[in-house]
Amino acid sequence: MGSDYQRIKISEVVDDLIVLEVTECHPDMAAVGWLLTGKTRDVDPATPWTAGPIPASMVSRARTFAAQLLTEYGDSDFKAAARRQSDEHENGHQADTFIADVALRALEPLARANDRGWLYCAMLAIRLADPALARGFQLGDAYVARACPNGEWYLD
């Protein structure tokens, strides 16, 4: 996969809900477990993490991560709306405006990534703020993404 960080498959698109299967594929970007579970790197890396609720302290980063994953899909009403907001507002585009909720449905350890953790396959249920933003996403489509848990959302 080269420098891509995740392989994505769209598993469900219903009204305002998009479910993504996110498979990490780059050992230096093993961030899904940390981002979605809120566990820090001082947790025993020999033990893979299990699915649970996203901690309140990580909700904003999880929304931004989800927004980046959706943006990487390509042309969609979601990406077009984010571009419009970025052009029209001084503060640019904010993931919380577009993503109402992100939930972790499943977290499966795939392999050791490095000395800090694991690569995971995660099922992310992303609830959009407006069902119209789901237009353009097709069930079963697959793509690659470069989303990082740094709180930044890039439109290009």
Summary of the structure (lengths in Angstrom):
residues: 156
radius of gyration: 14.9
end to end distance: 19.3
largest distance: 47.0
contacts: 476
relative contact order: 0.30
helix: 29%
strand: 31%
